[in-house]
Amino acid sequence: MSEAHPNRARAIGVLETLRKKEVPIRFGTAKLNTIHSLDTFPLILKEVIDHEASNIRFRDVVTFKEEENTKPVQQTLFLTSFKEFQSDVGYAFSRDKSLYAVWDLQLNPNGDLAHKISIPDEYKRGSIFKLLENGKPDIRATITPAGTISEPHIDQSGSGTLLIELQGIKMFVIWPPSKKNLANFEPFDGSQKTGDLEALLEVLEKAECLILEQGECHLLGPGYIHGVLSPMNSAVAGVRVVRESLRTGAREVMEWESAFIRKLKYGTTEEQQIAKGIEDQQQEDRALWLQLHEIVVSGIPINETNK
Ligand SMILES: O=C(O)CCC(=O)C(=O)O
């Protein structure tokens, strides 16, 4: 019998809490137009990883093999194992539960996967997506083997994230950025420690459980706090987006975050660096809002500009 996944007890505990608290369940709202063509996913993962091979963060997640193997071998192992993992079996292969999870990888804008993701019209209309210099959407993917638990965090305060499930199923526990939630979340912001999910389930209000299956999308509003459970090998893409319906939320959460940044600036060197990172994100979000404004003023239909 295979060893139980180290997160098994945690995941069961979280599900039990969600049930006891009668947390409502919701599902993805639209199907990715091109979902049938995502069957070549293992190949596409290779593309993602090749693109990121020089990225320090990627090297960090595979350090367990660095002692023994060269980098190309590590990458092959990662890909092979992702393809073949089945639930608990995966754990036998890794030393630590999260070694194979890769967060927030930029997709190769000229690669197969980026081409295959055609965002459904209902999300395109009226939206400005964050683009790369070459004018293609900046799509990030998070790849997680079965049993991964991503602790609660906020993606960014000034824009939403269009989530697109690329493979498997993910269960997002999401909380709206109400004043009370943001105040209670503040001590956890940037922490992402094991156990934060359980702790925040006790202190935050109005949790919802969002289940995304392959090909489904959901627009996560600015500042939405979310933690994620992957019951199977899964991957989700995220694209930063602004649109009129997100404006009020973005403004409120950015105000909260700006006050938070001011406090961090008086903190340790690490906190000051975090503050700088958040400020850069805010700057990028402001640029998106400016773009939306300019387009509205120019009278060009927005979906003509952001394919
Ligand atoms: O898939 C995960 O485990 C985390 C994904 C996530 O939270 C995100 O993309 O912001």
The ligand as an ORCA input file, in Angstrom:
! r2SCAN-3c Opt
* xyz 0 1
  O      -3.336     26.367     -7.709
  C      -2.933     26.690     -6.621
  O      -2.668     25.855     -5.756
  C      -2.782     28.140     -6.289
  C      -3.218     29.020     -7.413
  C      -3.457     30.422     -6.973
  O      -3.795     30.692     -5.864
  C      -3.309     31.504     -7.896
  O      -3.100     31.263     -9.086
  O      -3.389     32.662     -7.444
*
